[in-house]
Amino acid sequence: MFEILQSGGWLMIPIVASSVLALAICLERLWTLRPSRVAPPGLLAEVWALIKQRNITAERLKDIKNGSPLGVILVAGLNNASHGREVMKESIQEAAGQVVHDLERFLNPLGTIAAITPLLGLLGTVIGMIKVFTEIMIQGTGNASVLAGGISEALITTAAGLTIAIPALIFHRYFQRQIDSLVITMERETVKLIEVMHGERDIDVE
């Protein structure tokens, strides 16, 4: 394996570094974007039960807020529920904006890796072919081993770049879709909270 990386030339260094970074981002986002962590099922029912029991203390609110991103949004709404529907809605939107920003953390670097690694591979291809034609000009076509070295460098960097870019792009799209789904879930829960707090309807929060 080391020999293959070495034969790819110096461009293998940023390509390998990109692969390590992409792997770290994917593992971190897979852990962070779990639905059970972002929008725990039953959280709204728990909050509503505390409200009905008049047991919604500052300590309970702090625990809910620290427990999940959905909790952050719900607590922001609860803290402003007494100021009217519009103020409550605005506070929820503000908190949701920050939550979504946090959920999208590291997605831009992952997308950048998916975009630049094929270009790094292409650059390696160009450099390898330049070496091939330079050796042809100097030595002619008789020395096959020298020509093979340049062609090998070109092919290895291209393959390495695509090997990193393809899964990085797949995971980038997957995480974007996951975030969209989580945002819809959180929006549905916060709408329920607004409506029940202002007595617009009786809802089933189970």
Secondary structure, DSSP 8 states (H G I E B T S, - for coil): -HHHHHHT-TTHHHHHHHHHHHHHHHHHHHHHT-HHHHS-TTHHHHHHHHHHTT---HHHHHHHHHH-HHHHHHHHHHHTGGG-HHHHHHHHHHHHHHHHHHHTTTHHHHHHHHHHHHHHHHHHHHHHHHHHHHHHHHHTT--HHHHHHHHHHHHHHHHHHHHHHHHHHHHHHHHHHHHHHHHHHHHHHHHHHHHHHTTS------
